[in-house]
Amino acid sequence: MAKITKSSTNCAELIKHFEGLFLKAYLCPANVWTIGYGTTIYPGGTKVKAGDICTENQALLYLRNDLSYFELMVDAYTRDDVSQQQFDALVSFCYNLGAKNLKDSTLLKVINTNPLDYPAIQTQWLRWNKAAGKVLAGLTRRRNSEFYYYQNGVLKFDF
């Protein structure tokens, strides 16, 4: 199997579904200014701030830029034999939670030990459903969708 280093269109669809499209900057539940499909830092390195606006085309460019960063991080942190669906699900996870959270997680340790240990992976994956210490229904749905895609390679959003 060839090493996976790029996310698929399914990954972008998963992210777009859960992030939604916002053309005006807003404070996300973690109290971070966000725009487009979950962008917090523009391609040039500037942080999103109150009052920022973008077009749908700009939001897609920001998404592609963000994806390229998270693809590099997931590639650096994971085994070389993860499948496309596993890679995509991990990119979505990082996109939402940040690369450092994946890097330091027990989830990553479990995956790198055995990427097919679905019960252990599911347990660790679903722990990441909180923002500011509170369980959020939207994050719980997202984690379930990401894990389902990781395991089955099929996008499913109705959890």
N, C-alpha and C positions, 0 to 999 in steps of 0.2 A: 504494500500500500504506500502511495506517495505521501510525503509529509504535507499536512494542511497548514497553510500560512495566511490564507485569505478567507474572509467570511463570504457566505453565499447571499443571494437575494432573500432567502428565508430569514437570515439573521436580521437584515435591515427591516423586513416586514414585522418581525417580532418586536424589535425596538420601536419602530414607528407606532405599532398598535398600542404599546404600553406608555410610551412617552407622550403621544399625541402631538399635534402641531400647534405651536403657539407663536404667533407673529409679533407679539409684544412680550417683553421680558416679564417674568413673574418669579415670585419666591416659591420654590418647591417645598415639600414638607420638611426637608432637612435644612431649610432656611438659606438656600443658595440661589442666587439669581440665575435664571435659566431661560433659554429661548429656543425657538425652532423645535427640533425633535430631541430635546434634552441637553442641548449644548450649554456648557457653563464657561468654557474658555474658547474664544475665537481662534481661527487658524493662525493669526499673528501672535497669539499668546496673551492677549488682553482678556480680562475677565468680563463676563456679561454683567451689566449694571442696570439699575432701575431706569426706565424710560427708553431702553434700546428697542428697536423694531427691526424686522427683516421681512423679506419676501419668501414665498415658498421655495423658489429656486435657491436663494441663499441658504435657507434651512437645509435643503438637500446637500448643498456643498459643505456646510458645517458637519452634517451627519457623516458624509464620506471622509472628511478630515478626521473626525473623532474615531470613526471605525478603523482607519489606518493605524492610529496610535494604539488602540486596544487590541488590534490584531497582532501587533508587534509584542505587546505585553503577554498576551495569552500564548503566543508562540514561544516566547522566552521562558515562561513558567511551566509549561506542560510537556508531557512526554511527546515524543515524535510520532507516536502511533495513535493519537486521538483521531476519531473520525470527523468528517465534515460537520455532522450534526452536533457532536460533542464540542468541537471548536466553536461553532456558531453560538451554542447555548452559553458557553463560557465568555464569549465576547459580549453577549447581551448582559450577562451578570456583571462584568467589569464596567460596561458602559453605564450601568445604573449605580454601581457601588464604588467604583474606582479600582484601579489596578492593584494598589497597595493592599486593599482589603482581600482580594483574591490571593495575592502573594503570601500574606501572613495567615491564611485561613487553614483550618483543619480540613475543609472541603478540598483544597488543592492537594494536601498531603494524601487524602484518601484516593483521589483521582489518580495521582501519580504513582500510588502503590498498585491500584487495580482499577482502571477506568470502567470496568464492567461490574463493580461491586455496587449494584444499584441500590440495595437497601441502605447501606452506609452513606452513599452519596446523597440519596434523597434526604436522609436525616440531617446531614450537614447543610444541604442546599436550602432546605425549608427554614433553617434557623435565621436566615437573612431577610426577614420580613418586617423589620422595624425601622423607624426613623425617629430620631430623638428619643429613643427608648420605648416608643409606643408601637404596638403591632398595628399595621395598616392593611386593610382588606385588599387594596390595590397591589401592594407589594406581595401579599400572600398569593394572589392570583398570578402575578408575574412569576414568582418563584416556582409555582406549580406548572405554569406553561413552559418555562425554561427547562425544568427538569423533565417534563414529559417529552419535549423536543430532544433533549439530551439522550434520553433512553430510547425513544421510538422513531425519531426523525420525522415526525409529523407535527405541524403547527396546530395547536389546540388552545383556544382562548377562554373557553366557557367553564372555568373552575369556580 
